Amino acid sequence: MALNERETVIVDRGGSSASVIVGIIVVIALLAIGYLVFFNGNGARTGGTVDVDVPAVSVDVVPDGQ
């Protein structure tokens, strides 16, 4: 009876952890974009006004006679 010779070859393809990290970042970015699109970042209000106080500006202009 002949002996069976076997050899185990382990191939390291690499990059698996990098692709997992990139996938997680993409999922987080998609969630953030979805939140901004659907909820507009302000508690699901649609529209509204913003009051802005602008100080009055006065400029003394003297005509030059032309």
RAZI-V427069 format. One record per residue. N is the residue number from 1. RES is the residue in three letters. D_FIRST is the distance of its C-alpha to the first C-alpha in Angstrom with 2 decimals. Layout:
n:N res:RES d_first:D_FIRST
n:N res:RES d_first:D_FIRST
This chain:
n:1 res:MET d_first:0.00
n:2 res:ALA d_first:3.79
n:3 res:LEU d_first:6.66
n:4 res:ASN d_first:9.37
n:5 res:GLU d_first:12.60
n:6 res:ARG d_first:15.73
n:7 res:GLU d_first:19.28
n:8 res:THR d_first:22.36
n:9 res:VAL d_first:25.51
n:10 res:ILE d_first:28.82
n:11 res:VAL d_first:31.70
n:12 res:ASP d_first:35.19
n:13 res:ARG d_first:37.54
n:14 res:GLY d_first:40.56
n:15 res:GLY d_first:43.93
n:16 res:SER d_first:43.09
n:17 res:SER d_first:45.59
n:18 res:ALA d_first:48.20
n:19 res:SER d_first:47.99
n:20 res:VAL d_first:48.43
n:21 res:ILE d_first:51.52
n:22 res:VAL d_first:52.97
n:23 res:GLY d_first:52.39
n:24 res:ILE d_first:54.25
n:25 res:ILE d_first:57.11
n:26 res:VAL d_first:57.39
n:27 res:VAL d_first:57.53
n:28 res:ILE d_first:60.24
n:29 res:ALA d_first:62.22
n:30 res:LEU d_first:62.08
n:31 res:LEU d_first:63.28
n:32 res:ALA d_first:66.14
n:33 res:ILE d_first:67.18
n:34 res:GLY d_first:67.08
n:35 res:TYR d_first:69.25
n:36 res:LEU d_first:71.78
n:37 res:VAL d_first:71.94
n:38 res:PHE d_first:72.27
n:39 res:PHE d_first:74.25
n:40 res:ASN d_first:76.11
n:41 res:GLY d_first:75.60
n:42 res:ASN d_first:78.73
n:43 res:GLY d_first:77.92
n:44 res:ALA d_first:77.85
n:45 res:ARG d_first:81.48
n:46 res:THR d_first:82.29
n:47 res:GLY d_first:85.07
n:48 res:GLY d_first:87.84
n:49 res:THR d_first:90.23
n:50 res:VAL d_first:90.24
n:51 res:ASP d_first:93.53
n:52 res:VAL d_first:93.91
n:53 res:ASP d_first:96.98
n:54 res:VAL d_first:98.11
n:55 res:PRO d_first:101.00
n:56 res:ALA d_first:104.07
n:57 res:VAL d_first:104.60
n:58 res:SER d_first:108.04
n:59 res:VAL d_first:108.69
n:60 res:ASP d_first:112.16
n:61 res:VAL d_first:112.65
n:62 res:VAL d_first:115.87
n:63 res:PRO d_first:116.73
n:64 res:ASP d_first:117.42
n:65 res:GLY d_first:120.25
n:66 res:GLN d_first:118.65
